[in-house]
Amino acid sequence: MEHWALKDLRVDLTREEHENYWIYPQGNTHDPLVRKILERCDGKPKYCPLSEFLIETKIGKGKPEYIFRIKKRPIILLVECKTENANHQSEKLDKPAFYNVDGLLYYAKYFKDDFTVLGLAITGRERNNCQISFFTWLQEEKNFNPKNIQKHERLRSIEEYFPVESKPSLDIKMVRKSAKELHEIIYQGLGFTEKEKPLFISACLIALKNEDFRNEFSTKTTPRSLVSACKGAIESEIEKVQEKEVGKKYEDLKSSLKRIIGNNEKLSSTSNNKKNSFVNILRTIKNDIWSFIDKGDIIGEFYHEFLKYSTGDGKNLGIVLTPPHIADLFCELSLKELGQEKFAKEDKFLDVCCGTGSFLVSALNKGADRNNIYGIEINQDVSNLALTNMILWGDGKSHIFRKDCFDKESKNLIKEANCNIAFLNPPYSQKKQKEGEGKSEIEFIELSCDLLKKGGLVIAIIPLSVAIGTKYKTERERIMKKHTLKAVMTMPSDLFSGNNSGSHTCVMIWKTGESHNKETYSTWLSNWKDDGFVILKGKRFDKDNKWKDIKKQWIKDFCQKKDKYNSVFRGLDYKDCWLADAWVETDYRQLTEKHFEKTIRDYLAFRISVIEEEKNPINKNE
């Protein structure tokens, strides 16, 4: 490279490692993944169309003039220089040995399976008589568009070509697409059961948290060696957590994840060039998911979308999924109730039926201290998913207990924590085989209220049957003697459609430690029956991006708490119906035939959900 170019790029060649990148001159590197790719490239051929790969002729190892590997992100910057301006770029980009841009693109098509490739071509002997071209070839783009080649008037500093501080935004569509692809590969191609699939994903994510494994897994020559390396990475990452927090739960997690990886024979025997190979699965997760890991809630989004493609939507693992936008809504409501923009360091959170940890991760994403997260989950496999979430989000230093939340030991553990906020989506319709068995949803709310300190906040989503008042009168009377019902919002009738639950639900907000008196306190009741989501192929989607504005309006209504056409204040006791529909006066002047049809549909959906609850009780909610 000409000395003037090095000076303009501000490149320090005296060391390989820099703060934000590594630099490898002339392909000289100990990086196993980069070395493997360069060996595949061979030397640059005289002729090779951009859409084709060189048939093995052993010209030699590829040697781009400089390779810059960006840290923490799958991005490579390749730099090539030539002295003669006539050799800058050919018309068809198909002469790698003779033309600068052509050569860069030749290398780029080998790197792009593992990286987004940036290419910088500098041609000319002098600064005032040179040609500079720059391009980006995104990892997910199969074919290169020549229009992406930009002409630059001058060289910039090397850091300006890769803005290291920029973070990718969460692309829900890509997450859903990846989830669908992974479901088909894992279930059909590898034979994992419904119960094993989410645990397999947990194992992959934990392994990818290990930086050495994340950078080198593509270099493993056999699937069996890759499985071995994956198990080693899982053990290494979980042992890091165990150094800070001793507990049998992490031993169980480690054993479960290593077993799920090691016991699948297809995983160890499927050739690396097959679509359902282990290396391709890891590459998909790394490329489509890992770059969003610091967004906080991506794991929850991924689990939700992934499990939606499972038969029964998580039923075989005992999960009924809390929609992610509802978990986020709970955080927004609690912040408004507390009068805060984000959660304070002293706020402590509890979920006595935490499932995979959606509510807890949402709290973390709103500023909660990870040392102040408490969750209880009775199912071992599901609690392992929650532990995975905590490890991936931070360092795993959380308080996830695999216990029965009504167990005396569990109560004592949580009581000592002095939590002030609880989120809850309890098990729906537990059948009692005999007296004393099973718990009603209102009892889970009561437990959450009892475990918080005085003045705490409990937000729960539960079936409408709890609020109607025709049953659970003893439990309703008991909870109102200890705690105050602040608000009840009726949710969309299809909120859990396609989610292994036909339950028509409402959200309740309770203040702990103060008895409810209907003579002196009025509860705010409202109808939040439209969140903008539509059902497509049995799944709910925010197709027209209405949720953001609808949530904003819901939060505004919650803060103002006015009597409106869809909301009312009412003094209530345990015998009353706690739903807005029982008390809101209808403005008949605004009614249309569509309103009538929707009401009939909502009522039918509710009646069907009640029947389904009685016929098919669900034993676990997330």
C-alpha positions as CSV (number, residue, x, y, z in Angstrom):
1,M,0.0,0.0,0.0
2,E,1.3,3.5,-0.9
3,H,2.5,5.4,2.1
4,W,0.1,8.3,1.5
5,A,-2.9,5.9,1.7
6,L,-1.7,4.4,5.0
7,K,-1.3,8.0,6.3
8,D,-4.8,9.0,5.2
9,L,-6.4,5.8,6.6
10,R,-4.5,6.4,9.9
11,V,-3.5,2.7,10.2
12,D,-1.0,1.6,12.8
13,L,0.7,-1.5,11.4
14,T,2.9,-2.1,14.5
15,R,0.2,-4.2,16.2
16,E,-2.4,-6.6,15.2
17,E,-5.1,-5.8,17.9
18,H,-6.7,-2.4,18.2
19,E,-9.5,-1.2,20.4
20,N,-12.3,-1.9,17.9
21,Y,-10.7,-4.3,15.4
22,W,-7.9,-6.7,14.5
23,I,-5.8,-6.0,11.4
24,Y,-4.3,-8.9,9.3
25,P,-1.8,-7.8,6.5
26,Q,-1.4,-10.0,3.5
27,G,-3.6,-12.7,5.0
28,N,-1.2,-13.3,7.9
29,T,-3.5,-14.3,10.8
30,H,-4.0,-16.8,13.5
31,D,-7.7,-16.3,13.3
32,P,-9.0,-19.8,12.4
33,L,-12.1,-18.7,10.7
34,V,-10.4,-16.1,8.5
35,R,-7.6,-18.6,7.7
36,K,-10.2,-21.2,6.7
37,I,-11.9,-18.7,4.4
38,L,-8.7,-17.6,2.8
39,E,-7.7,-21.2,2.1
40,R,-11.1,-21.7,0.3
41,C,-10.4,-18.6,-1.8
42,D,-7.1,-19.7,-3.2
43,G,-5.3,-17.0,-5.2
44,K,-7.2,-14.7,-7.4
45,P,-7.9,-16.2,-10.8
46,K,-7.6,-14.4,-14.1
47,Y,-11.3,-14.9,-14.9
48,C,-14.2,-15.7,-12.6
49,P,-17.8,-14.4,-12.9
50,L,-19.1,-12.7,-9.8
51,S,-21.9,-15.2,-9.5
52,E,-19.5,-18.2,-9.6
53,F,-16.9,-19.8,-7.3
54,L,-13.5,-21.0,-8.4
55,I,-13.2,-24.7,-9.1
56,E,-10.3,-25.9,-7.0
57,T,-7.1,-25.3,-8.9
58,K,-4.8,-24.6,-5.9
59,I,-3.5,-21.2,-7.2
60,G,-2.5,-20.5,-3.6
61,K,-4.0,-19.0,-0.4
62,G,-6.0,-15.7,-0.8
63,K,-4.0,-12.7,0.4
64,P,-6.1,-9.5,0.5
65,E,-3.6,-6.6,1.2
66,Y,-5.3,-5.8,4.5
67,I,-8.1,-7.5,6.4
68,F,-9.8,-5.5,9.3
69,R,-12.0,-7.7,11.5
70,I,-14.4,-5.7,13.6
71,K,-14.8,-6.8,17.2
72,K,-18.2,-8.0,18.6
73,R,-19.9,-7.8,15.2
74,P,-19.8,-10.1,12.1
75,I,-18.2,-7.5,9.8
76,I,-15.0,-7.7,7.8
77,L,-13.3,-4.8,5.9
78,L,-11.1,-5.9,3.0
79,V,-8.6,-3.4,1.5
80,E,-6.8,-3.8,-1.8
81,C,-4.4,-1.5,-3.6
82,K,-3.1,-1.3,-7.2
83,T,-0.8,1.3,-8.7
84,E,-2.2,1.7,-12.2
85,N,-5.5,3.5,-12.6
86,A,-6.4,1.5,-15.7
87,N,-6.7,-1.6,-13.4
88,H,-9.3,-0.2,-11.1
89,Q,-12.5,-2.0,-12.2
90,S,-13.6,-4.1,-15.2
91,E,-16.9,-3.7,-16.9
92,K,-18.3,-7.0,-15.8
93,L,-16.4,-7.4,-12.5
94,D,-15.1,-10.8,-13.6
95,K,-11.3,-10.4,-13.8
96,P,-10.1,-10.7,-10.2
97,A,-6.4,-11.0,-10.9
98,F,-6.1,-7.8,-13.0
99,Y,-8.7,-5.4,-11.5
100,N,-8.8,-4.0,-8.0
101,V,-12.6,-3.9,-7.4
102,D,-13.0,-7.3,-9.1
103,G,-10.4,-8.8,-6.8
104,L,-12.1,-7.4,-3.7
105,L,-15.5,-8.8,-4.8
106,Y,-13.9,-12.2,-5.5
107,Y,-12.7,-12.4,-1.9
108,A,-16.0,-10.9,-0.6
109,K,-18.2,-13.7,-1.9
110,Y,-16.2,-16.2,0.1
111,F,-16.4,-14.1,3.3
112,K,-20.1,-13.2,3.1
113,D,-21.3,-16.6,4.5
114,D,-19.9,-15.6,7.8
115,F,-19.6,-11.8,7.6
116,T,-21.1,-8.6,6.2
117,V,-18.2,-7.6,3.9
118,L,-17.0,-4.0,3.4
119,G,-14.6,-3.5,0.4
120,L,-12.2,-0.6,-0.1
121,A,-10.3,-0.4,-3.4
122,I,-7.5,2.2,-3.7
123,T,-5.9,2.5,-7.1
124,G,-3.2,5.0,-8.1
125,R,0.3,6.1,-7.3
126,E,-0.5,9.6,-5.9
127,R,-3.2,11.1,-3.7
128,N,-4.2,13.7,-6.3
129,N,-4.5,11.1,-9.1
130,C,-6.2,8.0,-7.7
131,Q,-9.5,6.2,-7.8
132,I,-11.3,5.1,-4.6
133,S,-14.3,2.7,-4.5
134,F,-16.2,1.4,-1.5
135,F,-18.9,-1.2,-1.3
136,T,-21.0,-3.1,1.3
137,W,-22.1,-6.7,0.7
138,L,-24.6,-7.6,3.4
139,Q,-24.4,-11.1,4.8
140,E,-28.0,-11.9,4.1
141,E,-27.8,-10.8,0.4
142,K,-27.2,-13.7,-1.9
143,N,-26.2,-11.6,-4.9
144,F,-24.2,-8.5,-5.1
145,N,-25.7,-5.4,-6.8
146,P,-23.0,-3.4,-8.6
147,K,-24.9,-0.2,-7.9
148,N,-23.7,-0.6,-4.3
149,I,-20.2,0.4,-5.4
150,Q,-19.6,4.0,-4.3
151,K,-17.0,6.4,-5.7
152,H,-15.1,8.4,-3.1
153,E,-13.2,11.6,-3.7
154,R,-10.8,11.0,-0.8
155,L,-9.8,8.4,1.8
156,R,-11.3,8.6,5.2
157,S,-9.8,7.3,8.5
158,I,-10.2,3.5,8.7
159,E,-12.7,3.9,11.7
160,E,-15.1,5.9,9.5
161,Y,-15.7,2.9,7.3
162,F,-17.2,0.9,10.1
163,P,-19.2,2.9,12.7
164,V,-18.5,0.7,15.7
165,E,-20.9,2.4,18.0
166,S,-23.9,1.8,15.8
167,K,-26.3,-0.9,16.9
168,P,-28.7,-2.8,14.7
169,S,-32.4,-2.3,15.3
170,L,-34.6,-5.2,16.2
171,D,-36.1,-6.6,13.0
172,I,-39.1,-8.6,14.1
173,K,-39.8,-9.8,10.5
174,M,-36.4,-11.4,10.3
175,V,-36.8,-13.0,13.7
176,R,-40.1,-14.6,12.6
177,K,-38.5,-15.7,9.3
178,S,-35.6,-17.3,11.1
179,A,-37.9,-19.0,13.6
180,K,-39.9,-20.6,10.9
181,E,-36.8,-21.8,9.1
182,L,-35.3,-23.2,12.3
183,H,-38.5,-24.9,13.2
184,E,-38.6,-26.8,9.9
185,I,-34.9,-27.8,10.1
186,I,-34.9,-28.8,13.8
187,Y,-38.2,-30.6,13.9
188,Q,-38.3,-32.3,10.5
189,G,-34.5,-32.5,9.7
190,L,-33.1,-33.4,13.1
191,G,-36.1,-35.1,14.8
192,F,-36.1,-33.0,18.0
193,T,-39.4,-33.3,19.9
194,E,-41.6,-30.4,20.7
195,K,-40.2,-30.5,24.3
196,E,-36.6,-30.6,23.1
197,K,-36.7,-27.8,20.5
198,P,-36.7,-24.8,22.8
199,L,-34.0,-26.4,24.9
200,F,-31.9,-27.0,21.8
201,I,-32.2,-23.3,20.9
202,S,-31.1,-22.5,24.5
203,A,-28.1,-24.7,24.1
204,C,-27.1,-23.0,20.9
205,L,-27.5,-19.5,22.3
206,I,-25.5,-20.3,25.5
207,A,-22.7,-21.8,23.3
208,L,-22.7,-18.7,21.0
209,K,-22.3,-16.5,24.1
210,N,-18.7,-17.9,24.2
211,E,-16.7,-15.6,22.0
212,D,-14.1,-18.3,21.0
213,F,-16.8,-20.7,19.9
214,R,-18.8,-17.9,18.2
215,N,-15.8,-17.0,16.1
216,E,-14.5,-20.5,15.4
217,F,-17.4,-22.9,15.1
218,S,-17.5,-22.6,11.3
219,T,-13.9,-24.0,11.1
220,K,-14.9,-27.3,12.6
221,T,-14.4,-29.9,9.9
222,T,-16.8,-32.6,11.2
223,P,-20.2,-32.3,12.8
224,R,-19.0,-34.5,15.7
225,S,-16.1,-32.2,16.5
226,L,-18.6,-29.3,16.4
227,V,-20.9,-31.0,18.8
228,S,-17.9,-31.5,21.2
229,A,-16.9,-27.9,20.9
230,C,-20.5,-26.7,21.5
231,K,-20.7,-28.8,24.7
232,G,-17.4,-27.3,25.9
233,A,-18.6,-23.8,25.2
234,I,-21.9,-24.4,27.2
235,E,-19.9,-25.8,30.1
236,S,-17.5,-22.8,30.0
237,E,-20.3,-20.2,30.0
238,I,-22.4,-21.8,32.7
239,E,-19.3,-22.2,34.9
240,K,-18.7,-18.4,34.6
241,V,-22.1,-17.9,36.2
242,Q,-21.5,-20.6,38.9
243,E,-18.4,-18.7,40.0
244,K,-20.7,-15.8,41.0
245,E,-23.8,-17.7,42.1
246,V,-23.6,-21.3,43.4
247,G,-26.7,-23.4,42.9
248,K,-27.9,-26.8,41.8
249,K,-30.1,-25.2,39.2
250,Y,-27.1,-24.3,37.1
251,E,-25.7,-27.9,37.2
252,D,-29.1,-29.1,36.1
253,L,-29.1,-26.5,33.3
254,K,-25.6,-27.5,32.1
255,S,-26.5,-31.2,32.2
256,S,-29.8,-30.6,30.3
257,L,-28.2,-28.5,27.5
258,K,-25.2,-30.7,27.0
259,R,-27.5,-33.8,26.9
260,I,-29.8,-32.2,24.3
261,I,-26.7,-31.5,22.1
262,G,-24.9,-34.8,22.7
263,N,-27.8,-37.3,22.4
264,N,-29.0,-36.4,19.0
265,E,-27.2,-38.7,16.6
266,K,-28.4,-36.7,13.5
267,L,-26.7,-33.6,14.9
268,S,-23.4,-35.5,15.1
269,S,-23.7,-37.2,11.7
270,T,-25.3,-34.7,9.3
271,S,-22.7,-33.4,6.9
272,N,-21.7,-29.8,7.1
273,N,-22.8,-29.1,3.6
274,K,-26.5,-30.1,4.3
275,K,-29.1,-27.5,5.1
276,N,-30.0,-29.2,8.4
277,S,-26.4,-29.5,9.5
278,F,-25.5,-28.2,12.9
279,V,-23.1,-25.6,11.5
280,N,-25.8,-24.1,9.3
281,I,-28.2,-23.9,12.3
282,L,-25.6,-22.1,14.3
283,R,-24.8,-19.8,11.4
284,T,-28.5,-18.9,11.1
285,I,-28.8,-18.1,14.8
286,K,-25.6,-16.1,14.8
287,N,-26.4,-14.1,11.7
288,D,-30.1,-13.4,12.3
289,I,-30.3,-13.4,16.1
290,W,-27.0,-12.8,17.8
291,S,-26.4,-9.2,16.5
292,F,-29.6,-8.2,18.3
293,I,-28.6,-9.8,21.6
294,D,-28.0,-6.4,23.4
295,K,-31.5,-5.3,22.6
296,G,-32.6,-7.1,25.8
297,D,-35.9,-8.6,24.7
298,I,-34.8,-10.3,21.6
299,I,-34.5,-13.7,23.3
300,G,-38.2,-13.4,24.4
301,E,-39.2,-12.4,20.9
302,F,-37.3,-15.3,19.4
303,Y,-38.7,-17.9,21.8
304,H,-42.2,-16.6,21.2
305,E,-41.9,-16.7,17.5
306,F,-40.1,-20.0,17.5
307,L,-42.6,-21.7,19.7
308,K,-45.5,-20.4,17.6
309,Y,-44.5,-22.8,14.9
310,S,-44.6,-25.7,17.3
311,T,-47.6,-28.0,17.4
312,G,-49.9,-26.8,20.2
313,D,-47.8,-23.6,20.4
314,G,-45.7,-24.7,23.4
315,K,-48.3,-27.0,25.0
316,N,-45.9,-29.9,25.2
317,L,-43.5,-27.8,27.2
318,G,-46.3,-26.6,29.4
319,I,-46.2,-23.0,28.1
320,V,-49.0,-20.6,27.2
321,L,-47.2,-17.6,25.9
322,T,-47.7,-14.1,27.2
323,P,-47.7,-11.9,24.1
324,P,-44.5,-9.8,24.1
325,H,-46.3,-6.5,23.6
326,I,-48.4,-7.3,26.7
327,A,-45.2,-7.9,28.8
328,D,-44.0,-4.5,27.6
329,L,-47.4,-2.9,28.5
330,F,-47.1,-4.2,32.1
331,C,-43.8,-2.4,32.5
332,E,-45.3,0.8,31.0
333,L,-48.3,0.7,33.3
334,S,-46.2,0.1,36.4
335,L,-43.8,3.0,35.5
336,K,-46.8,5.3,35.1
337,E,-48.2,4.1,38.4
338,L,-44.9,4.7,40.1
339,G,-44.4,8.1,38.4
340,Q,-41.0,7.1,36.9
341,E,-39.5,7.1,33.4
342,K,-37.5,3.9,34.1
343,F,-37.2,1.5,36.9
344,A,-35.1,2.6,39.9
345,K,-32.2,0.6,41.2
346,E,-34.1,-0.2,44.4
347,D,-37.2,-1.6,42.5
348,K,-37.5,-5.4,43.0
349,F,-39.6,-7.6,40.7
350,L,-41.4,-10.8,41.2
351,D,-43.2,-13.3,38.9
352,V,-44.4,-16.4,40.8
353,C,-45.2,-18.2,37.5
354,C,-42.3,-16.9,35.5
355,G,-42.2,-19.4,32.6
356,T,-39.4,-18.5,30.2
357,G,-39.1,-15.1,31.9
358,S,-40.9,-12.7,29.5
359,F,-42.1,-10.3,32.2
360,L,-38.7,-10.3,33.9
361,V,-36.8,-9.6,30.7
362,S,-39.1,-6.8,29.9
363,A,-38.4,-5.3,33.3
364,L,-34.7,-5.6,32.6
365,N,-35.1,-3.9,29.3
366,K,-36.7,-0.9,31.1
367,G,-33.8,-0.4,33.4
368,A,-34.4,-3.0,36.2
369,D,-31.3,-4.1,38.2
370,R,-30.7,-7.7,37.3
371,N,-29.8,-8.4,40.9
372,N,-33.4,-7.5,41.8
373,I,-35.2,-10.0,39.6
374,Y,-37.1,-12.9,41.3
375,G,-38.9,-15.7,39.5
376,I,-40.5,-19.0,40.5
377,E,-41.1,-21.8,38.1
378,I,-42.1,-25.3,39.0
379,N,-41.3,-27.0,35.6
380,Q,-37.6,-27.9,35.2
381,D,-37.5,-27.5,31.4
382,V,-39.3,-24.2,31.5
383,S,-37.1,-22.9,34.3
384,N,-34.1,-23.8,32.2
385,L,-35.4,-21.5,29.5
386,A,-35.8,-18.7,32.1
387,L,-32.2,-19.3,33.3
388,T,-31.0,-19.1,29.7
389,N,-32.7,-15.8,29.3
390,M,-31.1,-14.4,32.4
391,I,-27.6,-15.6,31.4
392,L,-27.9,-14.2,27.9
393,W,-29.3,-10.9,29.0
394,G,-26.6,-10.4,31.7
395,D,-24.4,-12.6,33.7
396,G,-27.2,-14.9,35.1
397,K,-27.0,-13.4,38.5
398,S,-30.7,-13.5,39.1
399,H,-33.0,-15.3,41.5
400,I,-34.9,-18.0,39.5
401,F,-36.2,-20.7,41.8
402,R,-37.5,-24.1,40.6
403,K,-40.2,-24.6,43.2
404,D,-43.9,-24.6,43.8
405,C,-44.7,-20.9,44.5
406,F,-47.2,-21.9,47.3
407,D,-44.5,-23.9,49.0
408,K,-43.6,-22.5,52.4
409,E,-39.9,-22.3,51.6
410,S,-40.6,-20.4,48.4
411,K,-42.7,-17.9,50.3
412,N,-40.0,-17.3,52.9
413,L,-37.3,-16.8,50.2
414,I,-39.4,-14.2,48.4
415,K,-40.7,-12.4,51.5
416,E,-37.1,-11.8,52.6
417,A,-36.4,-10.1,49.2
418,N,-39.0,-7.3,50.0
419,C,-40.1,-6.9,46.4
420,N,-42.4,-4.0,45.4
421,I,-43.6,-5.0,41.9
422,A,-45.1,-8.3,40.7
423,F,-46.2,-9.3,37.2
424,L,-48.3,-12.3,36.7
425,N,-49.9,-14.6,34.0
426,P,-51.0,-17.5,36.2
427,P,-52.0,-21.0,35.2
428,Y,-55.6,-21.0,33.8
429,S,-58.4,-23.4,34.8
430,Q,-56.5,-25.9,37.0
431,K,-58.8,-28.8,37.6
432,K,-59.1,-30.0,41.2
433,Q,-59.1,-33.8,41.3
434,K,-59.9,-33.6,45.0
435,E,-60.4,-31.0,47.7
436,G,-57.3,-28.9,48.3
437,E,-55.8,-29.6,44.9
438,G,-55.2,-27.0,42.2
439,K,-55.4,-23.2,42.6
440,S,-57.6,-20.6,41.1
441,E,-56.2,-17.6,39.2
442,I,-57.3,-15.3,42.0
443,E,-55.3,-17.3,44.5
444,F,-52.1,-16.7,42.5
445,I,-52.9,-12.9,42.5
446,E,-53.5,-13.1,46.3
447,L,-50.1,-14.9,46.8
448,S,-48.3,-12.2,44.7
449,C,-49.9,-9.4,46.7
450,D,-49.1,-11.2,50.0
451,L,-45.4,-11.6,49.1
452,L,-44.8,-7.9,48.2
453,K,-44.1,-5.2,50.8
454,K,-46.9,-2.8,51.7
455,G,-47.7,-0.3,49.0
456,G,-46.5,-2.6,46.3
457,L,-48.0,-3.1,42.8
458,V,-49.3,-6.3,41.3
459,I,-50.3,-6.4,37.6
460,A,-51.9,-9.7,36.4
461,I,-53.6,-10.9,33.2
462,I,-56.3,-13.5,33.9
463,P,-59.5,-15.0,32.5
464,L,-62.7,-12.8,32.6
465,S,-64.3,-15.5,34.7
466,V,-62.3,-14.2,37.7
467,A,-63.7,-10.7,37.3
468,I,-67.3,-11.6,36.6
469,G,-68.2,-12.5,40.2
470,T,-70.2,-15.6,39.7
471,K,-67.5,-17.8,41.3
472,Y,-64.4,-17.5,43.6
473,K,-66.5,-15.3,46.0
474,T,-64.6,-16.6,49.1
475,E,-61.2,-15.9,47.5
476,R,-62.4,-12.5,46.2
477,E,-63.6,-11.5,49.6
478,R,-60.4,-12.6,51.2
479,I,-58.1,-10.7,48.9
480,M,-60.2,-7.5,49.2
481,K,-59.8,-7.5,52.9
482,K,-56.0,-7.2,52.5
483,H,-55.4,-5.4,49.2
484,T,-56.9,-2.7,46.9
485,L,-58.2,-3.3,43.4
486,K,-57.1,-0.2,41.5
487,A,-58.0,-1.0,37.9
488,V,-59.4,-3.6,35.6
489,M,-59.0,-3.5,31.8
490,T,-60.8,-5.9,29.5
491,M,-58.4,-7.1,26.8
492,P,-59.1,-8.2,23.1
493,S,-61.1,-11.4,22.9
494,D,-58.5,-13.0,20.5
495,L,-55.4,-11.9,22.5
496,F,-54.4,-15.6,23.0
497,S,-55.7,-16.8,19.7
498,G,-53.4,-19.4,18.2
499,N,-51.5,-19.5,21.5
500,N,-52.9,-22.7,23.0
501,S,-55.5,-20.8,24.9
502,G,-58.9,-19.4,23.9
503,S,-59.2,-17.5,27.2
504,H,-60.8,-14.1,27.0
505,T,-58.8,-12.0,29.5
506,C,-58.6,-8.9,31.5
507,V,-55.7,-7.1,33.2
508,M,-56.0,-6.3,37.0
509,I,-53.9,-3.9,39.0
510,W,-53.7,-4.2,42.8
511,K,-52.1,-2.1,45.5
512,T,-50.8,-4.3,48.3
513,G,-51.3,-3.9,52.1
514,E,-54.4,-1.8,52.1
515,S,-57.9,-3.2,52.4
516,H,-60.5,-2.4,49.6
517,N,-63.5,-0.3,50.7
518,K,-66.1,0.4,48.1
519,E,-67.5,3.3,50.0
520,T,-64.3,5.2,50.0
521,Y,-62.5,3.9,46.9
522,S,-63.5,3.7,43.3
523,T,-61.9,1.2,40.9
524,W,-61.2,2.3,37.3
525,L,-62.8,-0.1,34.7
526,S,-62.1,0.2,31.0
527,N,-62.4,-1.7,27.7
528,W,-59.1,-2.2,25.9
529,K,-60.6,-4.6,23.4
530,D,-58.7,-3.6,20.2
531,D,-54.9,-3.7,20.2
532,G,-54.7,-3.4,16.4
533,F,-53.5,-7.0,15.8
534,V,-55.1,-9.2,13.2
535,I,-55.1,-12.9,12.8
536,L,-53.3,-14.3,9.8
537,K,-53.0,-18.1,9.3
538,G,-54.0,-18.6,12.9
539,K,-51.4,-16.2,14.3
540,R,-51.8,-12.6,15.6
541,F,-49.7,-9.9,13.9
542,D,-49.5,-6.1,14.2
543,K,-50.0,-6.1,10.4
544,D,-50.6,-2.4,10.0
545,N,-48.4,-1.2,12.8
546,K,-51.3,0.2,14.8
547,W,-50.1,-1.1,18.2
548,K,-47.7,1.8,18.9
549,D,-50.4,4.4,18.7
550,I,-53.0,2.3,20.5
551,K,-50.6,1.6,23.4
552,K,-49.9,5.4,23.6
553,Q,-53.7,6.0,23.9
554,W,-54.2,3.3,26.4
555,I,-51.4,4.7,28.6
556,K,-52.9,8.2,28.3
557,D,-56.3,6.9,29.3
558,F,-54.8,5.0,32.2
559,C,-53.0,8.1,33.5
560,Q,-56.0,10.4,33.2
561,K,-58.6,7.8,34.3
562,K,-61.7,9.6,33.2
563,D,-65.3,8.4,32.7
564,K,-65.6,7.9,29.0
565,Y,-67.7,5.9,26.6
566,N,-65.5,2.8,27.3
567,S,-64.4,3.4,30.9
568,V,-65.9,4.3,34.3
569,F,-65.1,4.6,38.0
570,R,-67.1,2.3,40.3
571,G,-67.1,1.4,44.0
572,L,-66.8,-2.4,44.1
573,D,-66.9,-5.3,46.5
574,Y,-66.3,-9.0,46.2
575,K,-69.9,-9.7,45.0
576,D,-69.8,-7.2,42.1
577,C,-68.7,-7.7,38.5
578,W,-65.3,-6.1,38.0
579,L,-65.6,-5.4,34.3
580,A,-66.4,-2.2,32.5
581,D,-69.2,-3.8,30.4
582,A,-71.3,-4.2,33.5
583,W,-71.2,-0.5,34.4
584,V,-70.5,1.6,31.3
585,E,-73.6,3.3,29.8
586,T,-73.9,2.7,26.1
587,D,-74.2,5.7,23.8
588,Y,-76.7,4.3,21.3
589,R,-76.2,7.2,19.0
590,Q,-72.7,5.9,18.1
591,L,-73.7,2.3,17.5
592,T,-73.5,0.8,14.0
593,E,-74.2,-2.7,12.7
594,K,-70.5,-3.4,12.9
595,H,-70.5,-2.7,16.6
596,F,-73.4,-5.1,17.0
597,E,-71.6,-7.8,15.0
598,K,-68.4,-7.4,17.0
599,T,-70.3,-7.6,20.3
600,I,-71.9,-10.8,19.3
601,R,-68.5,-12.2,18.2
602,D,-66.9,-11.2,21.4
603,Y,-69.7,-12.8,23.5
604,L,-69.5,-16.0,21.5
605,A,-65.7,-16.1,21.8
606,F,-66.1,-15.6,25.6
607,R,-68.7,-18.4,25.9
608,I,-66.5,-20.8,23.8
609,S,-63.4,-19.9,25.9
610,V,-65.3,-20.8,29.1
611,I,-66.4,-24.1,27.7
612,E,-62.9,-24.8,26.5
613,E,-61.4,-24.0,29.9
614,E,-63.8,-26.5,31.5
615,K,-63.0,-29.2,28.9
616,N,-59.3,-28.6,28.5
617,P,-57.7,-27.1,31.6
618,I,-54.2,-25.7,31.0
619,N,-51.6,-26.3,33.7
620,K,-49.1,-23.6,33.0
621,N,-48.8,-20.1,31.7
622,E,-45.8,-18.0,31.0
